[in-house]
């Protein structure tokens, strides 16, 4: 095996293995307490958004808050475990449009502004969450 093959294999392994060693985003969001507060503000934004509230009419709001907090904590590199179902399972049959997804992102951005999350941290979180687009829209 050549040195190039070894380097490529190591790079591929590192890219596909989730790393929780970098918890800087988790720390920037204020840890567990900060993420929980942000998700509370986010849920309140969703509740007042006529563009998407119909998707949440039968939702247990406390459970939604808990699962969003867990999920963002994991995505941010925190020491949490997400206990909900995968995004495809949750969103299949909801027929969420790109416009509705964008409205949800706008609500998150508003919540982050209200919680005074720095713009660089907002961008890092949004970039991490953007990967879920295909697991939510049009299913």
Residue pairs with C-beta under 8 A, 6 or more apart in sequence:
19 77
20 77
20 78
20 79
21 77
22 77
23 76
23 77
23 78
23 79
24 77
25 75
25 76
25 77
25 121
25 124
25 125
25 128
26 35
26 73
26 76
26 77
26 78
28 76
28 117
28 118
28 121
28 124
29 35
29 38
29 72
29 76
29 117
29 121
29 125
30 37
30 38
31 78
32 69
32 73
32 78
32 80
34 115
35 69
35 72
35 73
35 76
35 78
36 65
36 69
37 115
38 72
38 111
38 112
38 115
38 117
39 65
39 68
39 69
39 72
39 111
40 65
41 111
41 114
41 115
42 68
42 107
42 108
42 111
43 61
43 64
43 65
43 68
44 111
45 107
45 108
45 110
45 111
46 52
46 53
46 56
46 104
46 107
47 53
47 56
47 61
49 103
49 107
51 99
51 100
51 103
52 100
52 103
52 104
52 107
55 94
55 96
55 100
56 64
67 82
67 83
67 84
69 80
70 80
70 81
70 82
70 83
70 84
71 82
71 84
72 125
72 129
73 79
73 80
73 82
74 80
74 81
74 82
75 125
75 128
75 129
76 125
76 128
84 90
86 135
87 132
87 135
87 136
88 135
88 139
91 135
91 136
91 139
92 139
93 139
94 139
95 138
95 139
96 136
96 137
96 138
96 139
97 137
97 138
98 137
98 138
101 133
101 136
101 137
105 126
105 129
108 126
108 129
109 122
109 126
112 121
112 122
112 125
113 122
117 125
